[in-house]
Amino acid sequence: MTVADVIKTLKANSSKWIKTKKSELKNFQWQQGYAAFSVSPSSLPQVITYIHNQEKHHKMRTFMEEYISFLDKHGIKYDPKYVWD
C-alpha cells in the first residue's frame, strides 16, 4: 500500500468517525495535503514525549513555524505556495 493510499484511507475513515462524536463536528474536513516522515526506532521515545507535550509546545511556536523550521533544518526543498494552500 502506498503512503498516499494509507493517508487517503486514514483521512476518510477518521473524518466519518469524528463526525459522529459531536454535532458541531458534522462539517469536519481534513486539509487537502499531507506530509509523511519516518522515524527510527531509536528516536521513538523522543517522538512520544513530543506528542504528549504538543499542546504546550504549540503555545510557544505555531505548527506552521515548526514545520517550516523542520523542512529547513533537514534541507528539504519546498515551494511555499504548496505548503499551506
N, C-alpha and C positions, 0 to 999 in steps of 0.2 A: 504494500500500500504506500502510495506517495505521501509526502508531508502535506501537499495540497489536499489530497483526499481525506487525510486524518483531520485536518483543520476544518474542512467543509462539513464533515460528519459531526465533529465536536460542536461547531457553532450551531448547526441546525438542531441537534438534539438538546443542547443546553438552552437554546432560545425557547424551544417548545416547553421545556421543563420549567424555566424561570417564570414564564407567563402564567403558569398555573399556581404560583406561590402567593401572589398579591395582585389585587385588581389594578393597582397603579403601575404594575409592570406589564400590563397586557400589550403595550406597544413597544416593548423592549426590542432592540436590534443591535447586533454586533456591528462594529465598524467594518468597512469593506476589506481592508488589508489585514495582513498579519506578518509576524516575524517568528522565526523558529531558530533557537540556538541550542546547541548540545552542551552538556556539562559532564566533565569527567567524574567518575565515581569518587575520586579523592576530594572533589570540591562540594560534594553533596551536603555535608554538614553546614558549610557556609551559605549555601543556597537556601537551605531550610531556615536558618536563622534570618536571612534576608527577608524571606517571605513572611515570617512571623512578625517582623518589625516594619513591614512595608507602610502601614498606615502612618506610623510615627515618622518614618523616613521621608515620606512624600509631603509632609507638612513643611519640611525644610527645602525640598527640591522637587519640582514637578516631574511627573513621569516623562514629559517631553524633554526637559533639560537632561534628565538622566539617560534617556535613550540615545540622544544625540551625542552625549559625552561617551557613552559606551561604544557607539559606532566609531567615533573619532579615536578613542583610546586604542582600539583594535585594528585601526587602519581600514575599516570597511567603508568603501566608497558608496555614496548615495546621492540622489538628486532630491534636494529639499522639497521640490514641488510634488514628489510622490510619497514622501514620508507621512505627511499629515492630511492629505487630501481626502 
